[in-house]
Amino acid sequence: MAASEPRRAPRGEVPADEPPVDPHAVQRRIRRERAKRRARSEHRREQRLAGLRFLVLISVLVFVTLFLSLSIWEKIGSLFGL
């Protein structure tokens, strides 16, 4: 016996063993892809904002550290006459 060829249904007929196509599947797929794209862009935006917040926080901490260091140094200098 030769290799069996796949059976094909005549045009316009759906084979009984194949499930019918969901008419709303395309719209759901489009909505899902748009939601994924929107989530990726929001994630990138949140990452940029997090980086900016980090730099602002580090800058404030460096400024406070310098201010306190210079203030303490001035008090020590006036106390000991340096």
Secondary structure, DSSP 8 states (H G I E B T S, - for coil): ----------TT---TTS----TTHHHHHHHHHHHHHHHHHHHHHHHHHHHHHHHHHHHHHHHHHHHHHHHHHHHHHHHHT-
